[in-house]
Amino acid sequence: MSVNAKEQVRSEASNREELLRAPFIYRDDEALEKSFQFTLMKRLASYMRPYPGLMAAAFCATLGNLAVTLIAPYLVGRTIDTAIAHHRVHALLAYGAILIGLYLLNFAASSFRIYLTNQLGQRVIQGLRRELFVHVQGLSSDFFDARPAGSILVRILNDVNSLQDLFTNGVINSITNLFTLIGIIAIMFSLNWQLSIVTLVVVPFMFMLSLRLTIQIRRAWQQVRLRLSRINAHLAEGIQGMRVTESYVRQDENQMFFEKMNRDYMATFLRAQRWSIPFGPLVDLTGALGSALLFWYGVHLLHNGVVTVGLLVAFANYLGNFWTPIGQLGQVYNQILVAMASSERIFQYLDTQANVVDRDDAIALPPIKGKVEFRSVGFSYEEGRRALSDVSFEALPGQTVALVGHTGAGKSTVINLLARFYDPTEGSILVDGKDIAKVSLDSLRSQIGIVLQDTFIFSGTIMDNIRYGNPAASDEEVKAAARAVYAHEFIENLPEGYHTEVRERGSRLSQGQRQLISFARAILADPRILILDEATASIDTYTEHLIQKGLNVLLEGRTAFVVAHRLSTIRDAHQILVFDGGRIVERGTHAQLMAHGGYYYDLVAAQYKFLA
Ligand SMILES: Nc1ncnc2c1ncn2[C@@H]1O[C@H](COP(=O)(O)OP(=O)(O)OP(=O)(O)O)[C@@H](O)[C@H]1O
């Protein structure tokens, strides 16, 4: 290698190192924690209201724990003072038996409490997740347009899960912990107030230390989780887009990006570890300090005959019992901060209202014949940007209407309004003379079939996928539908025919095969009105021929709106609506429009001649 080449390699390597070390900037919009808000907490607590029996039982079980925590140290003290100090074997055995009984009770109460609080937590979480899913499923298209699917997923999964700890342990434990602390303090003061003051000097310090450290530790681990989910998201995207990466030869950049994420994750993990390591030893140290104070002053009181050995031991036990509730209260505080951020986001979704809803006086649309009318329809997705203006047309039952125009002209918007994914801003849409804004959504959509360009294939068998159009259809009906649209042949040729499992999004099937399946699905649903966004993907001549024939069967006898990309489909349409800038600029049959020699003529000349 020449000196220059070596120099270049060295400089590339150092550039790479520099790039890798440069701070990593992410765009995260989600807050990980929020300050305490009473209204949010009250709303969260309302999710526990349906389970009064579980809450009461869990609370009783925790009272059992509480009783043992409060009584046992006192009994140990009494055992020492009355039984051991005076060599009274019977008393010793009796105390021993009572203590064993108490600890057995504690064991039973703890097991029962853990079981009950888990039941409670899981039920609350399951209910909340169900409510969120049902609500999100009922929201209108604008909601899904405005946010990526990933962020909706995170809310339904992660945000709800992050409330789990609070509902499982937090609420019940914090009440018990408070009672425990108050109980211990009360007992200690009733036994000896001077010793109590000296012993408890260390407690506020313990509490602050536990709180501060746990806050830092939680934040540090939140950062680790955040980095991990970024790596997950990046990996998922990378794997899905692998073909594009390969075709644009972007592997090196991807590797560099991944390497940065990986390093960032490692650094964050080690930082979190650094915060976590001293927690245990520091807690022990503070505990030891408390015990030292207790024994230093206790021995002094012992000399003066103010306290007994048993009382000192009881105090030491009580002090030991302070740790668990203090630590747990710190944890609950942390859980509440995290819950505030998550629940705020969850409630934001739950409070979002669907824009397209059934009116109170909505009627069910009777079985339709298929006449469709747009009357001066106008629509904007966003304020100030019109997607459709003054669109009027009429389609008679059984007619095929082709919607054509350049990209962004408004064709899909017509379809979105007809299926009532949105309501028009102006004008009205009538089906068989009935304003669709006044009929129930279910009765309208169940009579409209939609075949999109990018056919959605669900994981399951081919049979399941076709039956999606009509869940009540028998196997024979499914096959008949496939036959009608010329899909039967290719399905039969698959390894397991109709029972072939199609993987996620139908990756095993070609574009054309997916379209044929969507035709079969639509014909099985047998809608009077059909909306079809014709696929643009180029398909081999044989499949293309099948699709053409399948399409003719599908359109037969239905009112169909086709965002048309094939000249053959357009040519056969009863009516062609030509869109530009959200308006209908020309209308007529293919022959009429070609003879007119206007916008449509130019469009066909430019766009469709190759597809004829
Ligand atoms: N969800 C949306 N939010 C905001 N604006 C939108 C949305 N969908 C479409 N638009 C805008 O509305 C206008 C009409 O879009 P539309 O999708 O109806 O066009 P199209 O003719 O179907 O185009 P294409 O042939 O590319 O699908 C465009 O200006 C587009 O940017």
The ligand as a MOL file (V3000), in Angstrom:
LIG
                    3D

  0  0  0     0  0            999 V3000
M  V30 BEGIN CTAB
M  V30 COUNTS 31 33 0 0 0
M  V30 BEGIN ATOM
M  V30 1 N -54.9130 12.8100 4.8730 0
M  V30 2 C -54.6730 13.9570 4.2620 0
M  V30 3 N -54.3580 15.0550 4.9740 0
M  V30 4 C -54.1280 16.2300 4.3910 0
M  V30 5 N -54.1730 16.4270 3.0550 0
M  V30 6 C -54.4730 15.3780 2.2680 0
M  V30 7 C -54.7300 14.0890 2.8310 0
M  V30 8 N -54.9980 13.2420 1.8160 0
M  V30 9 C -54.9090 13.9630 0.6850 0
M  V30 10 N -54.6000 15.2420 0.9490 0
M  V30 11 C -54.4790 16.3260 -0.0240 0
M  V30 12 O -55.7010 16.4530 -0.7120 0
M  V30 13 C -55.4950 16.6490 -2.0980 0
M  V30 14 C -56.2170 15.5860 -2.9090 0
M  V30 15 O -55.6220 14.3420 -2.6270 0
M  V30 16 P -56.1610 12.9540 -3.1770 0
M  V30 17 O -55.5140 11.8940 -2.3690 0
M  V30 18 O -57.6400 12.9760 -3.2280 0
M  V30 19 O -55.5730 12.9580 -4.6510 0
M  V30 20 P -55.5900 11.7860 -5.7340 0
M  V30 21 O -56.1420 12.4040 -6.9760 0
M  V30 22 O -56.2850 10.6080 -5.2170 0
M  V30 23 O -54.0600 11.5140 -5.9080 0
M  V30 24 P -53.2880 10.1170 -6.2590 0
M  V30 25 O -53.6310 9.7520 -7.6510 0
M  V30 26 O -51.8560 10.4750 -6.1160 0
M  V30 27 O -53.7440 9.1220 -5.2320 0
M  V30 28 C -53.9890 16.6470 -2.3040 0
M  V30 29 O -53.5790 17.9970 -2.3540 0
M  V30 30 C -53.4340 15.9770 -1.0670 0
M  V30 31 O -52.1830 16.5330 -0.7160 0
M  V30 END ATOM
M  V30 BEGIN BOND
M  V30 1 1 1 2
M  V30 2 1 2 3
M  V30 3 2 2 7
M  V30 4 2 3 4
M  V30 5 1 4 5
M  V30 6 2 5 6
M  V30 7 1 6 7
M  V30 8 1 6 10
M  V30 9 1 7 8
M  V30 10 2 8 9
M  V30 11 1 9 10
M  V30 12 1 10 11
M  V30 13 1 11 12
M  V30 14 1 11 30
M  V30 15 1 12 13
M  V30 16 1 13 14
M  V30 17 1 13 28
M  V30 18 1 14 15
M  V30 19 1 15 16
M  V30 20 2 16 17
M  V30 21 1 16 18
M  V30 22 1 16 19
M  V30 23 1 19 20
M  V30 24 2 20 21
M  V30 25 1 20 22
M  V30 26 1 20 23
M  V30 27 1 23 24
M  V30 28 2 24 25
M  V30 29 1 24 26
M  V30 30 1 24 27
M  V30 31 1 28 29
M  V30 32 1 28 30
M  V30 33 1 30 31
M  V30 END BOND
M  V30 END CTAB
M  END
